[in-house]
Amino acid sequence: MTAQATLSYTVAFGRPTSTETARERPGRVLRVARLLALAHQIDAWIRAGDYDDLADTARKIGLTRARVTQIANLTLLAPQIQEEILAWPAITTGRDPVTERTLRPIVAEPSWRIQRAQWRNLTPTVPHLRSTR
């Protein structure tokens, strides 16, 4: 005869409720930073053979081919621009100051030198970026 045992435990889903955690991360991450991270993930999936190409990726993650291409093109930005986007401070009020759409003309430029100049023109008044240029 086999004895039966029951095991139960509680799993907490959702956001942390600690006020300390809330103070550590005020605001939200720049949307284009999240899209840039997704672009690198898409590239990794294709390189690993998980997906055949951008069209296959689009079908499997439920986006249009055009949107996946727009997102994947973010990897064509100069490395310095990508670093600045990923290091952007949390957005606490209002809209994102930089969007994927505003970056499209910069992404279309093949020269990283010209991309950096266009980026400086796009973000001339952002305080945290002044010292890194």
C-alpha positions in Angstrom: 0.0 0.0 0.0 1.3 3.5 -0.9 0.9 6.4 1.5 -0.4 9.6 0.1 0.9 13.0 1.1 -0.3 16.5 0.4 2.0 19.4 0.2 0.7 23.0 0.0 2.4 26.3 0.0 1.7 30.0 -0.8 3.2 31.8 -3.8 2.9 35.6 -3.9 2.4 37.0 -7.4 2.5 40.6 -8.3 4.5 43.6 -7.4 6.3 44.0 -4.1 4.3 46.0 -1.6 7.3 47.1 0.5 7.7 50.9 0.6 11.4 50.4 0.7 11.3 48.7 -2.8 9.1 51.5 -4.1 11.7 54.1 -2.9 14.5 52.3 -4.6 12.9 52.3 -8.1 10.7 55.4 -8.6 9.4 55.9 -12.1 9.5 53.7 -15.0 12.0 52.5 -17.6 12.2 54.4 -20.9 10.0 52.4 -23.4 12.7 52.5 -26.1 15.1 51.0 -23.6 12.8 48.0 -23.2 12.4 47.8 -27.0 16.2 47.9 -27.4 16.6 45.0 -25.0 13.9 43.1 -27.0 15.8 43.9 -30.2 18.9 42.3 -28.7 16.9 39.3 -27.5 15.4 38.8 -31.0 18.9 38.9 -32.5 20.0 36.3 -29.9 17.0 34.0 -30.7 17.8 34.2 -34.4 21.5 33.6 -33.9 20.7 30.6 -31.6 18.4 29.1 -34.3 15.3 29.4 -32.2 13.7 31.5 -35.0 14.6 31.4 -38.7 14.4 35.1 -39.4 12.5 38.3 -38.5 9.3 37.1 -40.2 9.4 33.8 -38.3 10.0 35.8 -35.1 7.0 38.1 -35.9 4.7 35.1 -36.4 5.8 33.4 -33.1 5.7 36.5 -30.8 2.5 37.9 -32.3 3.7 41.1 -33.9 3.7 42.3 -37.5 6.9 41.8 -39.6 7.1 45.6 -40.0 7.0 46.1 -36.2 9.6 43.4 -35.5 11.9 45.0 -38.2 11.5 48.4 -36.5 12.4 47.0 -33.2 15.3 44.9 -34.5 16.7 47.9 -36.3 17.4 49.5 -32.9 20.5 47.3 -32.8 21.9 49.4 -35.7 22.3 52.4 -33.4 25.9 53.4 -32.5 27.0 51.5 -29.3 27.3 54.8 -27.4 23.7 55.8 -28.2 22.5 52.3 -27.0 24.5 52.8 -23.8 22.9 56.2 -23.2 19.4 54.8 -23.9 19.9 51.9 -21.5 21.4 54.2 -18.8 18.5 56.7 -19.0 17.2 57.6 -15.6 13.7 56.5 -14.6 10.8 58.5 -16.1 8.8 59.9 -13.2 6.4 62.3 -15.0 5.1 62.9 -18.4 5.9 61.2 -21.7 9.1 59.6 -22.7 11.5 62.2 -24.1 12.8 59.8 -26.7 10.8 57.2 -28.6 11.4 54.5 -31.2 9.7 56.6 -33.8 12.0 59.6 -33.1 15.0 57.3 -33.5 14.0 56.0 -36.9 15.9 58.7 -38.9 19.0 58.0 -36.7 18.7 54.3 -37.2 18.5 54.8 -41.0 21.9 56.6 -41.0 24.7 54.0 -41.6 27.5 56.2 -40.2 27.9 56.0 -36.4 29.6 59.3 -36.3 26.6 61.0 -38.0 24.2 59.0 -35.8 26.0 60.4 -32.7 25.7 64.0 -34.1 22.0 63.5 -34.8 21.5 62.0 -31.3 23.2 65.1 -29.7 20.8 67.3 -31.7 17.8 65.2 -30.5 18.8 65.3 -26.8 20.6 68.6 -26.2 19.0 69.4 -22.9 19.1 66.1 -21.1 21.3 66.7 -18.1 22.5 63.2 -17.5 23.8 62.9 -21.1 25.9 66.1 -21.2 28.9 64.6 -19.5 29.0 61.4 -21.5 29.3 62.9 -24.9 
